[in-house]
């Protein structure tokens, strides 16, 4: 993956995205909206400190990115684009869901 990024002119996975702004604060950290520099797709990126991510996994016994990967076939789940670790952070990149917080739609 890294060699492909270097060939495309990116030094790191996060360099593939242009951050547009903060969407909201999620359960564990801020969620930003970004645009992929090559294909223009809008995504939501959640950055979680790796130590906190591991602690949340233990407490909740759920890997958010892993759960999204398992449910990626469902039309009712926001698609996981990629998940990667870098510089002590875990980044979960998903397709951007227009219209606000999905939780509001789930409980209404």
Secondary structure, 3 states (H helix, E strand, C coil): CHHHHHHCCCCCHHHHEEEEEEEEECCCCEEEEEEECCCCCEEEEEEEEHHHHHHHHHHHCCCHHHHHHHCCCCCCCCCEEEEEEECCEEEEEEECCCCCCHHHHHHC
